Every structure is written in C-alpha cells, then in structure tokens.
Amino acid sequence: MKEDNTINYKEDFPKWKDEYKYTHKILIPDMLPWHFAIISEVLKQEGYDVELLKNSTRSVVDEGLKHVHNDTCYPCLCVVGQFIDALKSGKYDIAHTAVLITQSGGGCRASNYVSLIRKALKAEFPEVPVVSVNFSGLEKDSSFKVGIKLLLKLAFAIFYGDTLIWCYNQTKPYEEEAGATDAVRDIVVKTICEKFESGRYKRFKSINSYIISAFAAVRRRREDKVKVGIVGEIYVKYSYLGNNGLEKFLLSEDCEPVVPALMDFVLYCIVNNINDGYFYGRKGVFWQVNKLLYTVLHSLQKKAIKLIKKDGNFEPLHDFEHLRKCADEVLNQGVKMGEGWLIPAEMAALAETGVKNVVCTQPFGCLPNHVAGKGAVRTLKNIYPDENIVAVDYDPSATKVNQENRIKLMLATARENLKNKG
C-alpha cells in the first residue's frame, strides 16, 4: 500500500496567538528597506518585538533552495531562505521567535507563501509560528490582528516612505557632496519615527513638506542623466535581495532610478476589489468599505502630489487615477493576477513623464508578470515608440553578471538616445 505523506499544514504547525505579542520576537523579511524600517518602528511602538532582517548573502538563497523548489517562486525562495538563515545564526531564542509575512491574497503563488514557509520551518525549526498579515481572510487562525488605529498608522507609514524614496532617488544621483543624500535619508527616517511615537503622525501636510524640503536642501548638480524606471513583481521590484541591488547598480552606472510608489500597489489591490463589484456583481459591505478606503487613500495621495508640485524641485508622484487610464490603453483592469494591469500602467506613466527606459523585473516562471509585463511590451512600444524596455528574470540560477549585462545593453541605447536628444 502506498504511504500517505500528505501534510495538513493548518493542523501540524504552531499557530500565532495574540498573547505571543508579549513573549515572542517577530522576524520580518526585508522587502522594502526604508518603508519597512518605518513600519518596524511603528510595530515596536505598538508593543511588538520585531526585527527587520538584513541578511542578504548567497547563503540566504542556498537555504531557500533547500526548502523551496527553484521553479516555485523566487521571492518565496528568498523569504524562506532569509528566515532559515537568520534562525540558524544563533541570535534568537527559537522557542520565543515567530516569522511574519504579508499576503495580498490574489491569484498568485504568493498566496501559498505561508504553507511553503511552514513546510520549511517544520524541517528546521518546527516550534516557530508563522504570522500572516493580510486583508483577504487568509490564515484566519494565524493572522496578525490589525485594528483601525494600526491600519491608519501603516497607511501613513507607506505614504511617508513613498515620498522619502521618491525624493531620495531624484537627489542621490546628482548630489555634490558624496553621502549627503544618505545622511538626510537617515535623519528623515528617524524624524518620521519620532512623529509616530509622539502621536503626531497624522500631520500629513507638515511631514510630507518636511521630507520634500529636507532633500531639496541637498546641493545637486544640474545635469541630464539617464532615467530608468523599475517595474514588475512587487518583491523583486523593491527588494535588494530579490533584484541583486538593482537600484545601487543603476546608481553605479550614473543613472537615476525611478521606482513607483508602494501605495500604488495598495490602491491597485483595493481597486481590484472594487472592480469585482462591477464585473461580478459583488457589491456588499466589503465592496462599500473598499470604495470608502480608496477615496480616503487616493485623496491623501493627491495631497502628497500637490505638495511636491508646489515645492518644484522634484517630479511629482504618479496619480493613481492616471495610472488606471494608462492601463486602459494597454490592458483591461480585469487582468489582476499578480501585479497584472499595474505593470503596463506604470510603464506607460513612466514614458509619459520622460522616463523612456524601463527594467521590467520578474521572477522566472511568474506567469502574471510574463503576460502582463513582458507580454505588453509590443503594445507599449506601438503607443510609445521611443520606450526602451528590458525584461529581466530573477531566479537562483540567473547570475548577477548576466542580469547586469542585459541592463547595460539597454543603457547603451538609453545613453545614445540621451546624446541625440541633447
């Protein structure tokens, strides 16, 4: 008789309990270094003992390969590897440690992260629970409880992180004094965290104006540089570990990296829930809540855009409603698997604001990204003939040298275009 090796991941693994807040350290994968730095401080102020993991050596990927099939999902492999590598470091009391992962809940392999992480932990550290942060009803027995107050704080943290990184990337390539932009960024992050601690984090206009003026005060050279947009799957788009330090590489190539806002992805998820109401008649309480939430968050985004325009030193963030219009030129908003229609929308919006060069980052075998990202390139080039797009796969077997060489070929064309423009 064939042995049944089926594992019930919901029953055979430790579950997160609310009382663990006072006894456990929570490890968080480093997906967005500066956004998550702010969010980590917010969680600490709420009484959670959290640590943002910074381990990013090849050993992290090797640990991931031991537990996640290389064809499954590269971001998941990186996250699992980062957790296992950290737990093996000896720095933590394993009996009082948990790991945290966010889930968007869409039709993507990312929705299976918790099961894959649990499987890896069962083999190495079976007593460590996984905490899921999601708003899709997933993992109800091990989810992180996010009340209205904390949800509001997280939203403000994302907005401030977006303004910070947006201004940073428009300052760093042009700084006259090496390291000046990094010094300002560190001060700004510290100040934002202090605003949350003092309860003054809701002073949206004041804090955004402070961030903008802090970077505007950095002395910059006035010169034209190649601007390169970074779009694609959310993890490899933002994570230094996932994209082999893509932003740092572009800076080393004397380029200006342009990374769309994280809030765009949040609004994308909310809009997809709203669209479901129109497409499938799902217009209950959940639909109404999403409509209200979108109105509030989009209103705040427009205020941030207005403040950047008023300052005049930086190109403004993209208005999400404009992104939706850009998407409609390329792909129906019903295409929502993974990052779906958001990818071509961001590439179109970048082209319209003078960022003609784009790196479309995608985990190897990520079908939503290959279809909605790479698959939309021909249509985008028909609309924007000068757009210069390169799709780059990220997976354990793809070498950093090969990835950077592909990008360098794109940059050679970009520099030639900039020269001809001048």
C-alpha positions as CSV (number, residue, x, y, z in Angstrom):
1,M,0.0,0.0,0.0
2,K,1.3,3.4,-0.9
3,E,2.2,5.5,2.1
4,D,0.2,8.8,2.5
5,N,2.7,11.5,3.1
6,T,0.2,14.3,2.9
7,I,0.8,17.1,5.4
8,N,-2.0,19.2,6.8
9,Y,-0.3,22.5,7.1
10,K,-3.1,24.1,9.1
11,E,-3.1,21.5,11.8
12,D,0.6,20.3,12.0
13,F,2.2,23.7,12.6
14,P,2.2,26.1,15.6
15,K,-0.3,28.9,15.3
16,W,0.3,32.5,16.2
17,K,-1.6,33.5,19.3
18,D,-2.3,37.1,20.4
19,E,-0.5,36.6,23.7
20,Y,2.7,35.9,21.8
21,K,2.9,39.6,21.4
22,Y,4.5,39.8,24.8
23,T,6.7,36.8,24.6
24,H,8.0,36.4,21.0
25,K,10.3,38.3,18.7
26,I,8.9,38.6,15.2
27,L,11.3,38.5,12.2
28,I,10.3,40.5,9.2
29,P,11.8,39.9,5.7
30,D,13.5,43.0,4.2
31,M,11.3,43.7,1.2
32,L,11.4,47.5,1.2
33,P,14.3,48.7,3.3
34,W,13.1,52.2,4.2
35,H,9.4,51.6,4.2
36,F,9.8,48.6,6.4
37,A,12.2,50.5,8.7
38,I,9.4,52.9,9.5
39,I,6.8,50.2,9.7
40,S,9.0,48.2,12.1
41,E,9.3,51.2,14.4
42,V,5.5,51.6,14.3
43,L,5.1,48.0,15.3
44,K,7.6,48.4,18.1
45,Q,5.7,51.4,19.4
46,E,2.6,49.1,19.5
47,G,4.4,46.8,21.8
48,Y,5.7,44.2,19.3
49,D,9.3,43.0,19.5
50,V,10.1,43.0,15.8
51,E,13.4,42.8,13.8
52,L,13.8,43.7,10.1
53,L,16.2,41.1,8.7
54,K,19.2,42.4,6.8
55,N,21.0,39.1,5.9
56,S,21.3,39.1,2.1
57,T,24.3,36.9,1.2
58,R,24.3,34.0,-1.2
59,S,23.8,31.6,1.8
60,V,20.2,33.0,2.0
61,V,19.4,31.8,-1.5
62,D,21.1,28.5,-0.8
63,E,19.0,28.0,2.3
64,G,15.9,28.8,0.3
65,L,16.8,26.3,-2.4
66,K,16.9,23.5,0.3
67,H,13.3,24.0,1.0
68,V,11.6,25.7,-2.0
69,H,11.7,24.2,-5.5
70,N,13.6,26.6,-7.8
71,D,10.6,26.6,-10.2
72,T,8.1,27.6,-7.4
73,C,8.7,31.3,-6.8
74,Y,11.9,33.1,-6.5
75,P,10.6,35.7,-4.0
76,C,9.3,32.9,-1.8
77,L,12.6,31.2,-2.0
78,C,14.4,34.4,-0.9
79,V,12.0,34.9,2.0
80,V,12.2,31.3,3.2
81,G,16.0,31.5,2.9
82,Q,16.2,34.7,4.8
83,F,14.1,33.3,7.7
84,I,16.0,30.0,7.9
85,D,19.4,31.7,7.6
86,A,18.5,34.1,10.4
87,L,17.2,31.4,12.7
88,K,20.4,29.4,12.1
89,S,22.5,32.3,13.2
90,G,22.1,31.5,16.9
91,K,21.0,35.1,17.6
92,Y,17.4,34.1,18.6
93,D,15.6,32.2,21.3
94,I,13.9,29.8,18.9
95,A,11.2,28.9,21.5
96,H,10.2,32.6,21.5
97,T,10.6,33.6,17.9
98,A,8.0,34.0,15.1
99,V,8.2,35.0,11.4
100,L,5.9,37.4,9.7
101,I,4.8,37.5,6.0
102,T,2.4,39.8,4.1
103,Q,-0.1,38.3,1.7
104,S,-2.1,40.2,-0.9
105,G,-4.4,37.2,-1.4
106,G,-4.6,37.4,-5.2
107,G,-4.3,34.6,-7.8
108,C,-0.6,34.3,-7.4
109,R,1.9,31.8,-5.9
110,A,2.5,34.4,-3.2
111,S,-0.8,33.3,-1.6
112,N,0.9,30.0,-0.8
113,Y,3.8,31.5,1.0
114,V,2.6,30.6,4.4
115,S,2.3,26.9,3.6
116,L,5.7,26.9,2.0
117,I,7.3,28.8,4.9
118,R,5.6,26.4,7.4
119,K,6.9,23.4,5.4
120,A,10.5,24.8,5.6
121,L,10.2,25.6,9.3
122,K,8.8,22.1,10.1
123,A,12.1,20.6,8.7
124,E,14.3,23.0,10.6
125,F,12.5,24.9,13.4
126,P,9.1,23.2,14.0
127,E,8.3,25.3,17.1
128,V,8.4,28.7,15.2
129,P,5.0,30.0,14.2
130,V,4.2,32.0,11.0
131,V,2.3,35.2,11.3
132,S,0.2,36.3,8.2
133,V,-0.6,39.9,7.6
134,N,-3.5,40.0,5.0
135,F,-6.8,41.6,4.4
136,S,-8.2,38.8,2.3
137,G,-9.4,36.4,5.0
138,L,-6.4,34.1,4.6
139,E,-4.9,32.2,7.6
140,K,-7.6,33.3,10.0
141,D,-6.2,31.2,12.8
142,S,-2.6,32.7,12.5
143,S,-3.2,36.2,11.2
144,F,-1.9,39.4,12.6
145,K,-4.7,41.5,14.1
146,V,-4.7,44.9,12.5
147,G,-7.2,47.3,14.1
148,I,-8.3,50.6,12.6
149,K,-5.7,52.6,14.5
150,L,-2.8,50.4,13.4
151,L,-4.1,50.3,9.9
152,L,-4.2,54.1,9.8
153,K,-0.6,54.2,11.0
154,L,0.6,51.7,8.4
155,A,-1.1,53.7,5.6
156,F,0.7,56.9,6.8
157,A,4.0,55.0,7.1
158,I,3.6,53.9,3.4
159,F,2.8,57.4,2.2
160,Y,5.8,58.9,4.0
161,G,8.1,56.1,2.8
162,D,6.9,56.7,-0.8
163,T,7.7,60.5,-0.5
164,L,11.1,59.7,1.1
165,I,12.3,57.3,-1.6
166,W,10.8,59.3,-4.4
167,C,12.8,62.4,-3.4
168,Y,15.8,60.4,-2.5
169,N,16.1,58.8,-5.9
170,Q,15.9,62.3,-7.6
171,T,18.6,63.6,-5.3
172,K,21.2,60.9,-4.8
173,P,22.4,60.7,-8.5
174,Y,23.1,64.5,-8.5
175,E,24.5,65.2,-5.0
176,E,27.6,67.4,-5.0
177,E,28.8,66.0,-1.7
178,A,29.1,62.2,-1.6
179,G,26.9,60.7,1.1
180,A,24.9,63.8,1.7
181,T,21.6,62.3,0.5
182,D,22.1,59.1,2.6
183,A,22.7,61.3,5.7
184,V,19.5,63.2,5.0
185,R,17.5,60.0,4.5
186,D,18.7,58.6,7.8
187,I,17.7,61.8,9.6
188,V,14.3,61.9,7.8
189,V,13.5,58.2,8.8
190,K,14.4,59.0,12.4
191,T,12.2,62.1,12.4
192,I,9.2,60.2,10.9
193,C,9.5,57.5,13.5
194,E,9.6,60.2,16.2
195,K,6.4,61.7,14.8
196,F,4.7,58.3,15.2
197,E,6.0,57.9,18.7
198,S,4.6,61.3,19.7
199,G,1.3,60.7,18.1
200,R,1.8,63.5,15.5
201,Y,2.0,61.2,12.5
202,K,-1.3,62.4,11.1
203,R,0.1,65.8,10.3
204,F,0.3,64.7,6.7
205,K,1.0,68.1,5.0
206,S,3.6,69.1,7.6
207,I,5.5,65.8,7.5
208,N,5.5,65.5,3.7
209,S,6.6,69.1,3.4
210,Y,9.5,68.4,5.8
211,I,10.6,65.3,3.8
212,I,10.5,67.2,0.5
213,S,12.3,70.3,1.8
214,A,15.0,68.1,3.6
215,F,16.0,66.5,0.2
216,A,15.6,69.8,-1.7
217,A,18.2,71.3,0.6
218,V,20.8,68.9,-0.6
219,R,23.1,70.6,-3.1
220,R,22.7,69.0,-6.5
221,R,24.4,69.2,-9.9
222,R,22.2,70.3,-12.7
223,E,22.8,67.8,-15.4
224,D,20.9,65.3,-17.5
225,K,21.2,61.6,-16.6
226,V,19.6,58.5,-18.0
227,K,16.4,57.8,-16.0
228,V,15.5,54.2,-15.6
229,G,12.1,53.1,-14.3
230,I,11.8,49.8,-12.2
231,V,8.6,47.9,-12.5
232,G,7.4,44.3,-12.2
233,E,6.6,41.8,-9.5
234,I,6.4,43.6,-6.1
235,Y,9.2,41.7,-4.3
236,V,11.9,41.8,-7.0
237,K,10.9,45.3,-7.8
238,Y,11.7,46.6,-4.4
239,S,13.9,44.1,-2.6
240,Y,17.7,44.5,-2.7
241,L,18.0,40.7,-2.1
242,G,15.4,39.9,-4.8
243,N,16.9,42.1,-7.6
244,N,20.6,41.9,-6.7
245,G,20.8,45.5,-5.6
246,L,19.3,46.9,-8.9
247,E,18.9,50.5,-7.6
248,K,22.5,50.5,-6.4
249,F,23.7,49.1,-9.8
250,L,21.8,51.8,-11.7
251,L,23.4,54.5,-9.5
252,S,26.8,53.0,-10.2
253,E,26.1,53.3,-13.9
254,D,25.4,57.0,-13.4
255,C,21.7,56.7,-13.8
256,E,18.7,57.9,-11.9
257,P,16.5,55.0,-10.8
258,V,12.7,55.8,-10.8
259,V,10.8,53.4,-8.5
260,P,7.0,53.8,-8.4
261,A,5.3,54.2,-5.1
262,L,4.3,51.3,-2.8
263,M,0.9,53.0,-2.3
264,D,0.2,52.3,-6.0
265,F,0.2,48.6,-5.3
266,V,-2.0,49.1,-2.2
267,L,-4.5,51.1,-4.3
268,Y,-4.2,48.5,-7.1
269,C,-5.4,45.8,-4.7
270,I,-8.2,47.9,-3.4
271,V,-9.4,48.9,-6.9
272,N,-9.4,45.2,-7.9
273,N,-11.9,44.5,-5.2
274,I,-14.0,47.5,-6.4
275,N,-13.8,46.2,-10.0
276,D,-15.0,42.8,-8.9
277,G,-18.2,44.5,-7.8
278,Y,-18.7,45.9,-11.3
279,F,-17.6,42.8,-13.1
280,Y,-19.3,40.1,-10.9
281,G,-22.0,42.0,-9.0
282,R,-20.2,41.7,-5.7
283,K,-21.5,44.9,-4.1
284,G,-21.9,44.0,-0.5
285,V,-20.4,45.6,2.6
286,F,-16.8,44.6,1.6
287,W,-17.2,46.5,-1.7
288,Q,-18.5,49.6,0.1
289,V,-15.6,49.5,2.5
290,N,-13.1,49.3,-0.3
291,K,-14.7,52.2,-2.1
292,L,-14.5,54.4,1.0
293,L,-10.9,53.3,1.7
294,Y,-9.9,54.1,-1.9
295,T,-11.5,57.5,-1.7
296,V,-9.6,58.3,1.5
297,L,-6.2,57.0,0.4
298,H,-6.4,58.5,-3.1
299,S,-7.3,61.8,-1.6
300,L,-4.1,61.6,0.6
301,Q,-2.0,60.7,-2.5
302,K,-3.3,63.7,-4.4
303,K,-2.3,65.9,-1.4
304,A,1.3,64.5,-1.5
305,I,1.4,65.1,-5.3
306,K,0.3,68.7,-4.8
307,L,3.0,69.3,-2.2
308,I,5.7,68.0,-4.5
309,K,4.5,70.1,-7.3
310,K,4.3,73.2,-5.1
311,D,7.9,72.7,-4.0
312,G,9.0,72.5,-7.6
313,N,12.3,70.6,-7.0
314,F,11.1,67.2,-7.9
315,E,8.9,65.4,-10.5
316,P,5.7,64.5,-8.7
317,L,4.4,61.0,-7.9
318,H,2.0,59.4,-10.3
319,D,-1.7,60.0,-9.7
320,F,-3.3,56.5,-9.4
321,E,-6.3,57.6,-11.4
322,H,-3.9,58.5,-14.2
323,L,-2.3,55.0,-13.9
324,R,-5.7,53.5,-14.4
325,K,-6.2,55.5,-17.6
326,C,-2.8,54.4,-18.8
327,A,-3.7,50.8,-18.1
328,D,-6.9,51.1,-20.2
329,E,-4.8,51.9,-23.2
330,V,-2.9,48.6,-22.9
331,L,-4.7,46.0,-20.8
332,N,-8.2,45.6,-19.2
333,Q,-8.4,46.2,-15.5
334,G,-9.9,42.8,-15.1
335,V,-6.4,41.3,-15.6
336,K,-5.5,41.4,-12.0
337,M,-3.4,38.2,-11.3
338,G,-0.2,39.1,-9.6
339,E,0.7,42.7,-10.4
340,G,-1.5,42.4,-13.6
341,W,-2.5,45.6,-15.2
342,L,-0.4,47.7,-12.9
343,I,2.8,46.8,-14.7
344,P,1.9,48.2,-18.1
345,A,0.2,51.1,-16.4
346,E,3.4,52.1,-14.6
347,M,5.5,51.6,-17.8
348,A,3.1,53.9,-19.7
349,A,3.0,56.5,-17.0
350,L,6.8,56.5,-16.8
351,A,7.0,57.0,-20.6
352,E,4.6,60.0,-20.4
353,T,6.8,61.6,-17.7
354,G,10.0,61.3,-19.7
355,V,11.3,58.0,-18.2
356,K,11.7,56.2,-21.5
357,N,14.0,53.4,-20.1
358,V,12.4,50.6,-18.1
359,V,13.6,47.5,-16.4
360,C,10.7,45.1,-16.0
361,T,11.7,42.8,-13.1
362,Q,10.1,39.4,-13.0
363,P,10.7,36.1,-11.1
364,F,11.4,33.3,-13.6
365,G,8.2,31.5,-14.5
366,C,5.9,34.1,-13.0
367,L,3.1,33.8,-15.4
368,P,1.2,37.0,-14.4
369,N,4.4,39.1,-14.9
370,H,5.4,37.4,-18.2
371,V,1.9,38.0,-19.6
372,A,1.1,41.5,-18.2
373,G,4.7,42.7,-18.2
374,K,6.8,41.2,-20.9
375,G,3.7,40.4,-23.0
376,A,2.6,44.1,-23.0
377,V,5.9,45.4,-24.4
378,R,4.9,45.3,-28.0
379,T,1.6,47.2,-27.4
380,L,3.5,49.8,-25.3
381,K,6.1,50.4,-28.0
382,N,3.3,50.9,-30.5
383,I,2.0,53.7,-28.3
384,Y,5.4,55.0,-27.1
385,P,7.9,54.2,-30.0
386,D,10.9,55.6,-28.0
387,E,10.3,53.5,-24.9
388,N,13.3,51.3,-24.2
389,I,12.3,48.3,-22.2
390,V,14.2,45.3,-21.0
391,A,12.6,42.3,-19.1
392,V,15.0,40.7,-16.7
393,D,14.3,37.3,-15.0
394,Y,15.4,36.8,-11.4
395,D,15.9,33.3,-10.1
396,P,18.6,31.2,-8.2
397,S,20.4,30.2,-11.5
398,A,20.4,33.6,-13.1
399,T,23.8,35.2,-12.4
400,K,24.1,38.8,-11.4
401,V,26.6,39.4,-14.3
402,N,24.2,38.2,-16.9
403,Q,21.4,40.3,-15.5
404,E,23.6,43.4,-15.4
405,N,24.9,42.8,-18.9
406,R,21.3,42.8,-20.2
407,I,20.6,46.0,-18.4
408,K,23.9,47.5,-19.8
409,L,22.7,46.8,-23.3
410,M,19.5,48.7,-22.6
411,L,21.6,51.6,-21.0
412,A,23.8,51.8,-24.1
413,T,20.7,52.6,-26.2
414,A,19.5,54.9,-23.5
415,R,22.7,56.9,-23.5
416,E,22.7,57.1,-27.3
417,N,19.1,58.5,-27.2
418,L,20.0,61.0,-24.5
419,K,23.0,62.1,-26.5
420,N,20.9,62.6,-29.6
421,K,18.3,64.5,-27.6
422,G,20.9,66.8,-26.3
